[in-house]
Structure formats: C-alpha cells, structure tokens
Amino acid sequence: MPKITNITPGFDIDDLTAGNIEEISKSKSEFEKNILNNDPSGKKPKARYFTSKNSNQKVKKILLILLAVVSVLFSLWVVSVKTGKIGKKELNPLSSKGIDNVVKVTADLTGVQYPETDAGSWVNERPFGVMINNHVDARPQSGLVYADLVYEIVAEGGITRFLAFFHTITPEKIGPVRSTREYYLVLVKELSDAMIMHIGYSPQALLAIDTWPVRSLFRGGCESYPGCTWRDNPRNVAYEHTAYTNGEKLRELGTSLGWEGKGDIRVYKFKDNNDKYSSKPSASKVSIDFWNKGDYSSVFEYNQGNNTYLKFTGYDSSGNPIPHKDQEETDKQIEVKNLIVQFAVENSIAGDEKGRLDYQLVGSGKALVFIDGKVIDATWSKADRDDRTLFYDTDGNEIEFNRGKFWIAIVPDRNVDQVVYN
C-alpha cells in the first residue's frame, strides 16, 4: 500500500481527568441512619451497599486506568506514524449537513469540505499533474485511483493517455509516466499554473513549456532529484512503460524551484443534494469509444449505493468490461462522483512523422455530464488558454456538480455517436 502524505490524520480522544470531582459529605444519609437504627441487636451491620466514599474511590481508579490506557495508545500511534508503520490516511470530509460552527475548507478540484483545523498542507499548495501511460502493457497503473481530477484523451493511434491531477492526496508511487503534448498543457494552465510531471514531450509541447511558460517538473530536474523517478519492470514490458515518480518528491522539487504556494483556481459550482437533476434521463451505464471499441474504451457503471460511477477499461476475452483497479491497492477500483464527456475538434499535425494530434480546447462545443445516475445535455466553453473550462446546461445555467472526484473524457467531435449510455 502506498504511503499517502499531505493529509494530517485526525485522532479524537476524550479529555479524561480524575480531578474536579465534587466532594461528598462524610455524614451518614437519612437512609443510612435508618438502616443502622433498625438492627435489633444494636450492632452496626456490615455495609451491604456502596458508600459515597467507596464509590468516589472506585470512580477515581477507573478514570486513572482509562487515562493511562489512552496515553499508551496515543504514544503507540505517534511512534507508528513517525516510523512509517501506519500510513497517513485521507481525512474524512464533513457530511453534507456539516456542523454549523465548524470552519470549513473546500478543496479546489473536488469541492469536498474538510474541517479547517484538520486539513492538510494541500490547503496552501497547488495541484500537480502527472502524464500517466494507458497502454495495455502499462496496466494496472499506480496512484491513479487517488487523483482528484483526471483527463483522458487520445495521444496517438487511438491510444488514450491520462493527465491526472493530485491535490488532497499525494501518493508515493505514480505511473507509469509518459510524455506530454501541447493540448494537455492547455489543461494544466487553466488550473492556475499547476505543476506537471512527464517524461518527454512533443516538439509543440517543448515550445509551450519554455514560452508560455509551464511549470514542468521534468524540465525542472526530476530525473536528477534523488528519489523523484525510477524504473520498475515486474511485468517484463518495454522500457517506455516502466517509469514511475514519487508525488512527495515532486512537491519537494517544486518548492526548491520556487513553485510553492497556490494560485487562484476558478472553482466549479457544487450542490449538496441528489434531487437537482432528478428529472433528467437516466444513465446507469456509459460506454466511451474514443476511436474504436476495444482495449482503449472506457466504460462507467453507476453505483447507486455510493452515488458514483465505477470505471472499467477495455474488455476481456468474453467481452466483459475490465474493472480499472490500482497496482498497489488491488481492491480499489477507480470511482468518481462526476463524469464528463467533452467533444472537441481533433486534427492531425501536418508533417508530424509520429502521427501526433492536436485538440482545440479553447473555444466551445458540446458535452454530456453524467451525475446522480442521470445525463445532462451540456455545452462547454473556455474563453482563453488560462481560463477554466466551464460546463452549462442547455438553458445556459452553469452545471452544479457533486462534491467529489472528476473524470473528463475528451472525445473527437466526429465520434459523438460512439458515446453510448442507457
């Protein structure tokens, strides 16, 4: 299990003390006097009940024992975390009802709210993106299940690649890492100059990194920064499918490059109930064939219990979609609260010998938003390279999303009919 950092673990204990217990009178109660006076022998009987003094002493003993147990458990917890025996866990977010007198912090990418006193260092940090390989030989990926926001777009030849943004959780192992393209960098810029880790680039992407500019952790020296990147090949696959990176080291490198702090991200609108779009058509299963149906198709199935969409990638030999799980956390399937299909113009780059592509992501176009088991006919609009892509319903109202993770599939607008749902 990968160690997860940047989230301060919560540890709630009661403030137990044995002091401040009201002093109980030493004089006998009327009940006690009556019991003694009614003994015909005139002798004082042995007490068959707890006196106030005995009760007080027992309470003190119990409280002291409880306090000692809590102190020991707390010490063990501290030692375990410091030594790495227990991984730091993601904070439990506030419920939709929340607590009125709790100061809340809202995560920029997901809209999830956390108590300010418990929120991690991510509150003051910018997101970082990682270009993650989706070739069949690169599966299952590591760390993708922890991303707050993922874009899936074809890189070339119908093979999709992921641009995964991490903010509230920082895994220690992310990958396999691949190269970037210019249109992925357009998405980086709209998140207030987020950082990005990649290994390699197209000529167009290199020009963008140097001139826009883009906070490239690869160009910033990740490969020479201790522990930042390495090769891992347990599946005996080609070299290009073996590069991994450490999210914690990416943050350290970013700080050393002067990229600490955060920008002003245009946050989406969020809702706190499941009724807003209840009148929309149902969509419990969504199939996305970017170019063709096959290994690079994405399938999502609605999980009513969690009000989420579970992700599948490609199909097995029987034609069933394959659950998209994590290499390190084999029991975790990718699950998102908000699924968006954005249709954009796709062009081949003239004269590019490797068949590289370009997507027009500045402008506007059609979209589908899947939320709460429903589908919303929508449009998207991005005014400029540095502006956030916004989504609207057909009445022109900005969509209100669920608080939680996002998956955005950018599909060539010629293939609208290859997105099927029911």
C-alpha positions in Angstrom: 0.0 0.0 0.0 1.5 3.3 -1.0 2.1 5.8 1.8 -0.2 8.7 1.4 1.1 12.1 2.6 0.0 15.7 2.9 -3.1 14.8 4.8 -2.9 15.3 8.6 -4.5 12.3 10.3 -7.3 13.0 12.8 -7.1 11.5 16.3 -10.0 12.2 18.6 -9.8 11.3 22.3 -11.9 12.4 25.2 -10.3 14.8 27.7 -10.4 12.4 30.7 -9.3 13.7 34.2 -9.8 12.3 37.7 -9.9 15.7 39.3 -12.7 18.2 40.0 -15.0 15.5 41.4 -17.4 17.0 43.9 -16.6 16.2 47.5 -19.2 14.0 49.0 -20.3 14.6 52.6 -18.9 12.2 55.1 -22.1 12.3 57.3 -24.5 9.4 57.0 -27.6 9.9 55.0 -31.1 9.5 56.5 -31.3 6.2 54.6 -28.1 5.0 56.2 -29.2 6.1 59.7 -32.5 4.2 59.3 -30.7 1.0 58.3 -28.5 1.1 61.4 -31.2 2.1 63.8 -33.5 -0.8 62.7 -31.0 -3.5 63.7 -32.5 -5.2 66.8 -29.1 -6.3 68.1 -27.9 -2.8 68.3 -24.7 -3.7 66.5 -23.6 -2.0 63.4 -24.0 -4.2 60.4 -21.5 -4.6 57.7 -22.3 -2.3 54.8 -24.1 -4.2 52.0 -24.1 -1.2 49.7 -21.5 1.4 48.3 -21.0 4.4 50.5 -20.2 7.7 48.8 -16.6 7.4 49.8 -16.1 3.9 48.3 -17.9 5.0 45.1 -15.7 8.0 44.8 -12.5 6.0 45.2 -13.7 3.4 42.5 -14.5 6.2 40.1 -11.1 7.7 40.6 -9.4 4.3 39.9 -11.4 3.8 36.8 -10.7 7.2 35.4 -6.9 6.9 36.1 -6.9 3.5 34.4 -8.7 4.9 31.4 -6.3 7.8 31.2 -3.3 5.5 31.4 -4.7 3.3 28.6 -5.4 6.3 26.3 -1.9 7.7 27.0 -0.3 4.4 26.0 -2.4 4.0 22.8 -1.7 7.6 21.8 2.1 7.0 22.3 1.9 3.9 20.2 0.1 5.8 17.5 2.6 8.6 17.4 5.5 6.1 17.2 3.8 4.1 14.4 3.2 7.2 12.3 6.7 8.6 12.8 8.3 5.3 11.9 6.0 4.8 8.9 4.3 1.6 10.2 1.0 3.3 9.7 0.3 5.2 6.6 -1.3 8.6 6.9 -5.0 8.4 5.8 -7.2 10.8 4.0 -9.3 12.9 6.2 -13.0 12.1 6.4 -14.8 15.0 4.9 -17.6 16.8 6.6 -21.0 15.3 5.8 -23.4 17.3 3.5 -25.2 18.5 6.6 -21.9 19.6 8.2 -21.6 21.3 11.6 -22.7 25.0 11.7 -19.9 26.2 14.0 -17.1 24.3 12.2 -14.9 26.4 9.9 -14.7 24.5 6.6 -12.0 24.3 3.9 -13.2 23.5 0.4 -10.8 21.5 -1.9 -10.4 23.4 -5.2 -10.7 20.5 -7.5 -13.4 18.4 -5.8 -15.4 20.8 -3.8 -15.1 18.4 -0.8 -15.2 20.2 2.5 -12.9 19.5 5.4 -12.7 20.9 9.0 -10.1 23.7 8.8 -8.3 22.5 11.9 -7.7 19.1 10.4 -7.0 20.0 6.8 -3.6 19.0 5.4 -0.8 21.1 3.9 -2.6 20.9 0.5 -4.7 23.8 1.6 -1.7 26.1 0.7 -0.3 24.1 -2.2 -1.0 24.0 -5.9 -2.1 20.8 -7.7 0.4 18.8 -9.7 -0.4 16.8 -12.8 1.2 13.6 -14.0 1.1 12.2 -17.5 0.1 8.5 -17.0 0.5 5.8 -19.5 -2.6 3.8 -20.6 -1.0 1.3 -23.0 -2.2 -2.3 -22.2 1.3 -3.1 -21.1 1.2 -0.2 -18.6 -1.8 -1.6 -16.7 -2.7 -1.6 -13.9 -1.4 1.9 -13.1 -0.1 3.1 -9.7 -1.7 6.0 -7.9 -4.3 6.9 -10.4 -7.1 5.8 -8.1 -6.1 8.7 -5.7 -6.3 11.5 -8.3 -8.8 14.3 -7.7 -9.3 15.1 -11.4 -8.4 13.0 -14.5 -8.5 13.9 -18.2 -8.5 11.0 -20.7 -7.5 11.9 -24.3 -6.0 10.1 -27.2 -2.3 10.7 -27.5 -1.9 9.0 -30.9 -3.1 5.9 -32.8 -6.3 5.7 -30.8 -4.4 5.0 -27.5 -5.6 7.2 -24.7 -3.3 8.8 -22.1 -4.3 10.2 -18.7 -3.4 13.6 -17.2 -4.1 13.1 -13.5 -4.1 15.9 -11.1 -3.3 15.3 -7.4 -4.1 17.8 -4.7 -5.7 16.4 -1.5 -3.7 13.1 -1.6 -0.1 12.7 -2.6 0.8 9.0 -3.4 4.5 7.9 -3.2 4.2 5.9 -6.4 2.6 7.2 -9.5 2.9 5.8 -13.0 3.9 4.6 -15.4 4.8 8.1 -16.6 4.8 9.1 -20.3 5.4 12.2 -22.4 3.2 15.2 -22.8 1.5 17.0 -25.7 0.6 20.7 -26.1 -3.1 20.2 -25.6 -2.6 18.6 -22.2 -0.6 21.7 -21.2 -3.6 23.8 -22.0 -5.5 21.9 -19.3 -2.6 22.5 -16.9 -2.7 26.2 -17.4 -6.3 26.5 -16.5 -5.6 25.2 -13.0 -3.8 28.4 -12.1 -0.4 27.2 -13.3 -0.4 23.8 -11.7 2.8 21.8 -11.9 3.2 18.8 -14.3 5.4 15.7 -14.3 6.1 14.0 -17.6 9.0 12.2 -19.2 9.5 13.6 -22.7 7.4 15.9 -24.9 6.4 16.6 -28.4 8.1 19.5 -30.2 5.0 21.6 -29.8 4.8 20.8 -26.1 8.5 21.7 -25.5 7.9 25.1 -27.2 4.9 25.7 -24.9 6.8 24.7 -21.8 9.5 27.2 -22.5 7.4 30.1 -23.8 4.0 30.1 -22.1 5.7 29.1 -19.6 4.6 25.8 -17.9 5.8 24.5 -14.6 7.4 21.3 -15.9 8.9 19.2 -13.1 10.6 17.1 -15.7 12.4 20.1 -17.2 12.9 21.3 -13.6 15.2 18.3 -12.9 13.1 15.4 -11.5 15.3 12.7 -13.1 18.3 14.1 -11.3 16.5 14.8 -8.0 17.1 11.9 -5.5 14.1 9.6 -5.3 11.9 11.5 -7.7 11.8 9.0 -10.5 12.9 5.4 -11.1 12.3 2.3 -13.3 10.2 -0.7 -12.2 9.6 -3.6 -14.6 8.0 -6.6 -12.8 5.8 -7.3 -15.8 8.8 -7.5 -18.2 7.4 -4.9 -20.6 9.0 -2.4 -23.0 11.2 0.3 -21.4 8.8 3.1 -22.1 6.2 1.5 -19.8 8.5 1.4 -16.7 8.9 4.9 -15.4 7.4 5.9 -12.0 7.6 9.0 -9.9 7.2 9.9 -6.2 4.5 12.5 -5.5 6.1 13.6 -2.3 9.4 14.2 -4.1 7.6 16.2 -6.8 6.3 18.6 -4.2 9.8 18.9 -2.7 11.2 19.6 -6.1 8.5 22.2 -6.8 9.4 24.0 -3.6 13.1 24.0 -4.5 12.2 25.6 -7.8 10.2 28.4 -6.1 6.8 27.0 -7.1 5.4 26.7 -3.6 2.1 28.3 -2.7 -1.1 28.2 -4.7 -2.8 30.2 -7.4 -6.4 31.3 -7.7 -8.3 28.4 -9.3 -11.8 29.0 -10.7 -13.7 26.5 -8.6 -16.8 24.8 -10.1 -20.2 25.2 -8.5 -21.3 22.3 -6.3 -24.6 21.1 -4.9 -25.3 19.2 -1.7 -28.3 17.1 -2.7 -29.2 14.5 -5.3 -32.5 16.0 -6.4 -31.4 18.9 -8.6 -31.2 16.8 -11.8 -33.7 14.1 -10.8 -35.9 14.9 -13.9 -33.1 14.3 -16.3 -32.9 11.0 -18.3 -31.3 8.0 -16.6 -27.8 6.9 -17.4 -26.6 3.9 -15.4 -24.0 2.7 -17.9 -21.8 4.8 -20.2 -19.5 3.4 -22.9 -16.9 5.7 -24.5 -15.1 4.6 -27.6 -12.7 7.4 -28.4 -11.7 6.0 -31.8 -12.8 2.3 -31.8 -14.3 -0.1 -29.4 -11.6 -2.3 -27.8 -8.7 -2.0 -25.4 -8.9 1.8 -25.1 -12.7 2.0 -24.5 -13.8 3.5 -21.1 -16.9 2.1 -19.5 -18.6 3.5 -16.4 -21.3 1.9 -14.4 -23.4 3.8 -11.9 -23.1 2.7 -8.2 -26.3 3.8 -6.6 -25.1 3.0 -3.1 -22.3 5.5 -3.3 -23.8 7.7 -5.9 -20.7 7.3 -8.0 -19.5 5.9 -11.3 -17.2 2.9 -11.3 -14.6 2.8 -14.1 -13.8 -0.1 -16.4 -11.1 -0.1 -19.2 -11.2 -2.3 -22.2 -12.8 -5.8 -22.4 -11.8 -9.3 -21.5 -11.9 -12.3 -23.8 -15.6 -12.8 -23.1 -16.5 -9.2 -24.0 -17.0 -8.0 -20.4 -15.5 -4.7 -19.4 -12.4 -4.9 -17.1 -12.6 -3.1 -13.8 -10.0 -0.4 -13.7 -8.0 -1.0 -10.5 -4.8 0.1 -8.9 -1.5 -1.8 -8.9 -0.7 -1.1 -5.3 -4.3 -1.1 -3.9 -5.6 -4.1 -5.8 -9.0 -3.9 -4.1 -9.6 -0.3 -5.1 -11.5 0.4 -8.4 -11.5 3.9 -9.8 -14.7 5.6 -8.7 -15.8 9.2 -9.5 -18.7 11.4 -8.5 -18.7 13.4 -11.8 -18.2 12.0 -15.3 -18.0 14.5 -18.2 -17.6 13.7 -21.9 -16.3 16.8 -23.7 -16.4 16.8 -27.5 -13.6 18.7 -29.3 -12.2 19.1 -32.7 -9.3 16.7 -33.3 -6.7 17.3 -36.0 -3.5 15.6 -37.1 -0.4 17.8 -37.0 0.7 18.3 -40.6 4.1 16.8 -41.3 4.5 15.1 -38.0 6.2 11.7 -38.7 4.8 10.1 -35.5 1.2 11.0 -36.3 0.8 13.3 -33.3 -2.5 15.1 -32.8 -3.9 18.4 -31.7 -7.2 19.2 -29.9 -8.9 22.5 -30.0 -9.6 23.1 -26.3 -10.1 26.8 -26.4 -13.5 27.8 -27.6 -16.8 25.9 -27.1 -18.6 22.7 -28.0 -21.0 20.0 -26.9 -20.7 17.9 -23.8 -22.5 15.3 -21.8 -22.5 15.4 -18.0 -23.2 12.2 -16.0 -24.2 12.7 -12.4 -26.5 11.0 -9.9 -27.3 8.3 -12.4 -28.6 10.9 -14.9 -27.3 12.5 -18.0 -27.4 16.3 -18.8 -27.1 17.6 -22.3 -24.5 20.3 -22.0 -22.0 22.7 -23.6 -18.5 23.6 -22.7 -16.7 27.0 -23.0 -13.1 28.0 -22.5 -12.5 31.7 -23.2 -8.7 31.7 -23.2 -5.8 29.3 -22.6 -5.5 30.3 -18.9 -9.3 30.2 -18.2 -11.2 27.3 -16.7 -13.3 25.2 -19.0 -16.9 25.7 -17.8 -20.0 23.5 -18.4 -23.5 24.7 -18.9 -26.9 23.0 -19.4 -29.0 23.8 -22.5 -30.7 26.7 -20.7 -27.3 28.4 -20.2 -27.0 27.6 -16.4 -23.6 26.6 -15.1 -23.8 22.9 -14.0 -23.6 22.2 -10.3 -21.6 19.1 -9.6 -21.4 16.7 -6.8 -18.6 17.2 -4.3 -16.1 14.6 -5.2 -13.7 13.3 -7.9 -14.0 14.1 -11.6 -13.2 12.1 -14.8 -13.3 14.1 -18.0 -13.1 12.2 -21.3 -12.3 14.4 -24.3 -13.6 12.7 -27.4 -13.3 13.8 -31.1 -16.5 15.6 -32.1 -16.8 13.4 -35.1 -17.4 10.4 -32.8 -20.4 11.7 -30.8 -22.4 8.5 -31.7 -19.6 6.4 -30.1 -20.6 7.6 -26.6 -23.5 5.3 -25.7 -25.5 5.3 -22.4 -28.6 3.8 -21.0 
